[in-house]
């Protein structure tokens, strides 16, 4: 049986999340997005059997291949960078986490308008200006919150961020607090923006303490990824 220890891992993660919610004091509900990239379709089925209903994939093509092989109704999340020429693939995803530039936002908006239904999306923010990551810088957040109100083809349901890989706790909190501030700006501008997607296997507890409503977990659930 593939991933036979997954139910126990999920139970442990849920306990750790609950403790982090209590420490943080935000009283939020937290959704686990099971990141199955580089694992086969069996990881998706195992996640479903372990009680997880949300699955995240980084790449459109890999996700579409798995969707053809999976017979359980998970909610698919696109958590990686989306190329503008692949916006039509968003029909297959419940949520895209990574609107990371104005050009991509315009492409997704046009697609949402053309299909007659807004794309549910998170705006990616780059709190500390990492050159290797996309996303809107802090000095852009207020203006972008206003600009997105004119993009009727996108429903901004929240904000996503990633912390630097080698970040210490102080840096993690700086990044996650920044993302929370960004979400508040989008709420103030009139967007639904209820979601805060932040935290991965190595830092999800700090993210939850800082208010994360979605955590993107791969290694801690499925073990080391295939090469």
C-alpha positions in Angstrom: 0.0 0.0 0.0 1.3 3.4 -1.0 1.8 6.0 1.8 0.3 3.7 4.4 1.5 5.9 7.2 -0.2 9.0 5.8 -3.3 8.9 8.1 -0.9 9.0 11.1 1.1 11.8 9.6 -2.1 13.8 8.9 -3.3 13.3 12.4 0.0 14.6 13.8 0.0 17.6 11.5 -3.6 18.4 12.5 -2.6 18.3 16.2 0.4 20.6 15.5 -1.8 23.0 13.5 -4.4 23.1 16.4 -1.7 23.9 18.9 -0.3 26.7 16.6 -3.8 28.2 16.2 -4.1 28.3 20.0 -0.7 29.9 20.4 -1.3 32.5 17.7 -4.7 33.5 18.9 -6.3 34.1 15.5 -8.9 31.3 16.0 -8.9 30.6 12.2 -9.8 27.4 10.4 -6.8 26.0 8.6 -7.0 24.0 5.3 -4.2 21.5 4.5 -3.3 21.6 0.8 -1.5 18.3 0.1 1.3 19.0 -2.3 1.7 16.0 -4.5 4.1 17.3 -7.1 6.6 14.6 -8.4 4.5 11.9 -6.7 2.1 9.8 -8.8 -1.7 9.8 -8.8 -1.6 7.3 -5.9 -0.6 10.2 -3.6 -3.8 12.0 -4.5 -5.9 9.0 -3.7 -3.9 8.4 -0.4 -4.6 12.0 0.6 -8.3 11.6 -0.1 -8.4 8.4 1.9 -6.6 10.2 4.8 -9.3 12.8 4.9 -7.6 15.6 2.9 -9.8 17.2 0.3 -7.4 19.8 -1.2 -4.4 18.9 -3.4 -1.8 21.3 -4.7 0.3 21.0 -7.9 3.1 23.3 -9.1 2.9 22.6 -12.8 -0.1 22.6 -15.0 0.9 19.7 -17.2 1.7 17.4 -14.3 -1.6 18.3 -12.7 -3.6 17.6 -15.8 -2.0 14.2 -16.3 -2.9 13.3 -12.7 -6.4 14.5 -13.0 -7.0 12.0 -15.8 -6.0 9.2 -13.4 -7.8 10.3 -10.3 -11.4 9.3 -9.5 -12.0 11.1 -6.3 -13.3 14.7 -6.2 -10.4 16.6 -4.6 -10.2 20.3 -4.9 -7.2 21.1 -7.2 -5.0 24.1 -6.3 -2.4 25.5 -8.7 0.3 26.6 -6.3 3.2 27.2 -8.8 3.9 29.9 -11.3 1.3 30.1 -14.1 2.5 31.0 -17.6 0.2 33.4 -19.4 -0.3 31.1 -22.3 -1.8 28.4 -20.0 -4.6 30.4 -18.4 -7.2 28.2 -20.1 -6.1 25.4 -17.9 -7.5 27.3 -14.9 -10.9 25.6 -15.7 -9.5 22.5 -14.1 -8.5 24.2 -10.8 -10.6 25.4 -7.9 -8.0 28.0 -6.9 -4.8 29.5 -8.3 -2.4 30.7 -5.6 0.1 32.5 -7.6 -1.1 35.7 -9.4 2.4 37.2 -9.2 2.5 40.0 -11.7 0.2 42.6 -13.4 0.7 41.0 -16.8 -0.5 37.6 -15.5 -3.3 39.3 -13.6 -4.5 40.9 -16.9 -4.3 37.6 -18.7 -6.2 35.7 -16.1 -8.8 38.6 -15.9 -9.3 38.4 -19.7 -9.9 34.7 -19.4 -12.3 35.0 -16.6 -14.3 37.6 -18.5 -14.3 35.5 -21.7 -15.6 32.4 -19.9 -18.2 34.4 -18.0 -17.1 33.3 -14.6 -14.4 35.0 -12.4 -11.3 33.0 -11.6 -10.8 32.5 -7.9 -7.3 33.5 -7.1 -4.8 34.5 -4.5 -2.4 37.4 -5.1 1.2 36.4 -4.5 3.2 38.9 -2.4 7.0 39.1 -2.1 7.4 40.6 1.3 11.2 40.8 1.5 12.0 41.3 -2.2 13.6 37.9 -3.0 14.9 38.1 -6.5 14.3 34.4 -7.1 10.5 34.7 -6.4 7.7 36.5 -8.1 5.0 38.5 -6.4 4.1 42.0 -5.7 6.4 44.1 -3.5 5.1 45.9 -0.4 5.1 49.3 -2.0 2.7 47.9 -4.7 0.1 46.4 -2.4 -2.2 49.3 -1.8 -2.3 50.3 -5.5 -2.7 46.8 -6.7 -5.6 46.2 -4.2 -7.3 49.1 -6.0 -6.4 47.9 -9.5 -7.7 44.4 -8.9 -11.2 45.9 -8.2 -11.4 46.7 -11.9 -10.5 43.2 -12.9 -14.0 41.6 -12.8 -12.6 38.4 -14.3 -10.7 37.7 -11.1 -12.1 37.1 -7.6 -9.3 37.9 -5.2 -10.1 35.5 -2.3 -6.8 36.1 -0.5 -3.0 36.4 -0.5 -0.2 33.9 -0.8 3.5 34.1 0.1 6.6 32.0 0.6 9.3 32.6 3.1 13.0 32.3 2.2 14.2 28.7 2.5 16.9 29.4 5.2 14.9 31.9 7.1 15.2 32.1 10.9 12.1 32.6 13.0 12.4 36.4 13.0 12.4 36.4 9.2 9.5 33.9 9.0 7.4 36.1 11.2 8.4 39.2 9.2 7.3 37.5 6.0 4.1 36.1 7.4 3.0 39.2 9.2 3.7 41.1 6.0 1.4 38.8 4.0 -1.3 39.3 6.7 -1.0 43.0 6.3 -1.3 42.7 2.5 -4.5 40.6 2.9 -5.9 43.3 5.1 -5.3 45.9 2.4 -7.2 43.8 -0.1 -10.1 43.4 2.3 -10.1 47.1 2.9 -10.3 47.6 -0.9 -13.4 45.5 -1.1 -12.1 42.0 -2.1 -13.3 38.8 -0.3 -9.7 38.0 0.6 -10.6 35.6 3.4 -7.6 33.3 2.6 -4.0 33.5 3.7 -1.9 30.8 2.0 1.5 30.5 3.7 3.6 27.9 5.4 5.2 24.7 4.1 6.5 21.6 5.7 9.4 23.4 7.4 7.6 26.5 8.7 3.9 25.8 8.8 3.5 26.2 12.5 4.9 29.7 12.6 2.7 30.5 9.6 -0.4 29.3 11.4 0.6 31.3 14.5 0.7 34.3 12.2 -2.8 33.6 10.8 -2.4 31.2 7.9 -5.7 29.7 6.7 -4.0 27.4 4.2 -0.8 25.5 4.5 0.9 23.8 1.6 2.4 20.6 2.8 4.3 18.0 0.8 7.4 16.4 2.4 5.9 16.2 5.9 3.0 14.2 4.5 4.5 12.1 1.6 8.2 12.0 2.5 11.1 13.0 0.3 10.1 13.7 -3.3 11.1 11.5 -6.1 14.1 12.6 -8.1 
